[in-house]
Each structure stands twice: as C-alpha cells, then as structure tokens.
Amino acid sequence: MDAIATGPAGALDAPADSMTGSTVPLLPEPGAEAGPVRSEAVWVLPHHPASAGDARRITRAALDAWGVDEDTTDQALLVVSELVTNAVEHARPPIALHLDRPTPGDALHIEVDDGGPATRDGAWTASCAPDEHGRGNDIVARLATAHGRRPGDHGITYWADL
C-alpha cells in the first residue's frame, strides 16, 4: 500500500506492512456548544487506480479499530471507493482520505480531497461506453444521510455522512 499517513503519530494499530492514518483532534467552531472531542484520521493516496482498493483497506482497518458496526462499515467502504475512484478518474492530485471517528450517536464523516478537475478523464473512464460509468454520485446519495462538496484553496473536497 502506498498511502502516506499525515499528522502527528498515529493512534491506530495495524500490521507493519500497511499504513494507518493518524488522529488529529477536531476543535469546535468558535461559539459552538462544547461537546466530546472528535478525531480525524487522514491518509494521502497516490493518484492511481489502485488507490480505491487501498482506501477500502484503510477504511476497514480504521473502522474496525474504532468499533464501528458492520452495516456502517459496509456502506463506508462503498462510499470511500466511489469518492476515491472519482478523484482518480476526474481530478488532479493530490488525493487525501479523511475519516472522522464518530462519537456515540454521531454520523461517520468521510471526506476525499482532490486537486480540482482534470483536463481529461482517467484511463478507465475514457475506455468505457457512457452507460458503463457515472453512477458513483447516485450510490453516495443513496447511502449517505448527507453529502456534498466544497471548494478549497487547492481543489475540491467531497464528503458524506453515514
């Protein structure tokens, strides 16, 4: 796996041959009500088709370590796969996967950052007939309780809550 963990020393344990993200506490917005401190794990992924599989393995390991239920994990694996695949096929690097560790009763928050729209589609999309692709956003919409995108200084972040 060629993922690169970012942030301070990691909080997830994993076999030596796999990469895990590190946790960064998420602070509440100014004026927000005090609540439990959440944490976010972040992985930078190569701009390569294999990154969707890497992202699924990373997500499975993180959610298993956090004790997330199997149904939510299965949905998260589909959402992560779709968001990372879209980043590889339709955007420029870099790609970063963010998983926000849920507190009891909260949604799992997933984000994938990319470097903004590519000038041309990736190899897989370019080789397919139009009816063989283009369902990823519909899948995310059906699985997520909320989802969207927001522009940033260096690209676009696509997110989903489960």
C-alpha positions as CSV (number, residue, x, y, z in Angstrom):
1,M,0.0,0.0,0.0
2,D,1.5,3.3,-1.0
3,A,-0.6,5.6,1.2
4,I,1.2,8.2,3.2
5,A,-0.1,9.0,6.7
6,T,-0.1,12.6,7.7
7,G,-0.3,14.4,11.0
8,P,1.1,13.5,14.4
9,A,2.0,10.0,15.5
10,G,-0.8,7.6,14.7
11,A,-3.5,6.2,17.1
12,L,-4.5,3.1,15.0
13,D,-2.5,-0.1,15.3
14,A,-2.0,-2.2,12.1
15,P,0.3,-4.7,10.7
16,A,3.7,-3.3,9.8
17,D,3.1,-3.8,6.1
18,S,0.1,-1.4,6.0
19,M,-0.3,2.3,6.5
20,T,-2.6,3.8,9.0
21,G,-3.7,7.4,9.5
22,S,-3.0,9.5,12.4
23,T,-5.5,11.2,14.6
24,V,-5.9,15.0,14.8
25,P,-8.4,16.4,17.3
26,L,-11.1,18.4,15.7
27,L,-11.8,21.5,17.7
28,P,-15.3,23.0,17.8
29,E,-16.0,26.1,15.8
30,P,-15.9,29.4,17.8
31,G,-19.2,29.8,19.6
32,A,-20.2,26.2,19.2
33,E,-21.5,24.3,22.1
34,A,-18.9,22.2,24.0
35,G,-19.2,18.5,23.3
36,P,-16.9,15.5,23.0
37,V,-13.7,16.0,21.1
38,R,-13.8,14.1,17.8
39,S,-10.7,12.9,16.0
40,E,-9.9,12.6,12.3
41,A,-7.6,10.2,10.5
42,V,-6.0,11.4,7.3
43,W,-4.2,9.5,4.5
44,V,-2.7,10.9,1.4
45,L,-3.1,8.5,-1.5
46,P,-1.3,8.2,-4.8
47,H,-3.2,9.3,-7.9
48,H,-3.5,5.8,-9.2
49,P,-6.4,3.4,-9.8
50,A,-5.2,1.0,-7.1
51,S,-5.8,3.8,-4.5
52,A,-9.5,2.9,-4.4
53,G,-8.6,-0.6,-3.1
54,D,-6.0,0.9,-0.7
55,A,-8.6,3.3,0.6
56,R,-11.1,0.4,1.3
57,R,-8.4,-1.5,3.2
58,I,-7.5,1.6,5.2
59,T,-11.2,2.4,5.9
60,R,-11.9,-1.2,7.0
61,A,-8.9,-1.2,9.4
62,A,-9.8,2.2,10.9
63,L,-13.5,1.4,11.4
64,D,-12.8,-2.0,12.9
65,A,-10.3,-0.4,15.3
66,W,-12.9,2.2,16.2
67,G,-15.6,-0.4,16.8
68,V,-17.9,0.9,14.0
69,D,-20.8,-1.6,13.3
70,E,-20.6,-3.8,10.2
71,D,-23.5,-2.2,8.3
72,T,-22.0,1.3,8.6
73,T,-18.6,-0.1,7.7
74,D,-20.0,-1.8,4.5
75,Q,-21.7,1.5,3.5
76,A,-18.5,3.4,4.2
77,L,-16.4,1.0,2.0
78,L,-18.8,1.7,-0.9
79,V,-18.7,5.5,-0.4
80,V,-15.0,5.6,0.0
81,S,-14.5,3.5,-3.1
82,E,-16.7,5.8,-5.1
83,L,-15.2,9.0,-3.9
84,V,-11.6,7.9,-4.4
85,T,-12.3,6.4,-7.8
86,N,-13.9,9.7,-8.9
87,A,-10.9,11.6,-7.7
88,V,-8.6,9.3,-9.7
89,E,-10.7,9.4,-12.8
90,H,-11.8,13.0,-12.9
91,A,-9.4,15.1,-10.8
92,R,-5.8,16.1,-10.4
93,P,-3.7,15.0,-7.5
94,P,-3.2,15.1,-4.6
95,I,-5.9,12.8,-3.1
96,A,-6.5,12.6,0.6
97,L,-8.9,10.4,2.6
98,H,-10.3,11.8,5.8
99,L,-12.3,9.6,8.3
100,D,-13.8,11.4,11.2
101,R,-14.1,9.0,14.2
102,P,-17.8,9.1,15.3
103,T,-18.7,9.6,18.9
104,P,-21.7,7.5,20.1
105,G,-24.9,8.8,18.3
106,D,-23.0,10.8,15.7
107,A,-22.5,10.1,12.0
108,L,-19.4,8.8,10.5
109,H,-18.0,11.7,8.4
110,I,-15.9,10.8,5.2
111,E,-14.1,13.3,3.1
112,V,-11.9,12.9,0.0
113,D,-9.9,15.9,-1.2
114,D,-8.6,16.2,-4.7
115,G,-6.6,18.7,-6.7
116,G,-9.5,20.0,-8.7
117,P,-10.9,19.0,-12.1
118,A,-8.6,17.2,-14.5
119,T,-8.3,18.4,-18.1
120,R,-9.3,14.9,-19.3
121,D,-10.8,11.8,-17.8
122,G,-8.7,8.9,-16.5
123,A,-7.9,5.9,-18.5
124,W,-10.7,3.7,-17.2
125,T,-13.4,6.3,-17.8
126,A,-12.0,7.2,-21.2
127,S,-12.1,3.5,-22.3
128,C,-15.8,2.9,-21.2
129,A,-19.0,3.4,-23.0
130,P,-21.1,6.2,-21.3
131,D,-23.5,3.7,-19.8
132,E,-20.7,1.8,-18.1
133,H,-19.8,4.6,-15.6
134,G,-21.3,7.6,-13.9
135,R,-23.3,6.0,-11.1
136,G,-20.9,6.8,-8.2
137,N,-22.7,10.0,-7.1
138,D,-26.0,8.2,-7.1
139,I,-24.6,5.5,-4.9
140,V,-23.2,8.0,-2.4
141,A,-26.5,9.9,-2.4
142,R,-28.5,6.7,-1.6
143,L,-26.2,5.6,1.2
144,A,-25.4,8.9,2.9
145,T,-27.6,10.8,5.3
146,A,-26.0,14.0,3.9
147,H,-23.3,14.6,1.3
148,G,-21.8,17.3,-0.8
149,R,-18.7,19.1,-2.0
150,R,-16.9,22.3,-1.1
151,P,-14.2,24.1,-3.0
152,G,-10.9,24.7,-1.3
153,D,-7.7,26.6,-2.0
154,H,-6.1,23.6,-3.7
155,G,-9.0,21.6,-5.0
156,I,-12.4,20.2,-4.1
157,T,-13.5,18.2,-1.0
158,Y,-16.3,15.7,-1.5
159,W,-17.9,14.5,1.7
160,A,-20.6,12.1,3.0
161,D,-22.1,11.4,6.4
162,L,-23.3,7.9,7.3
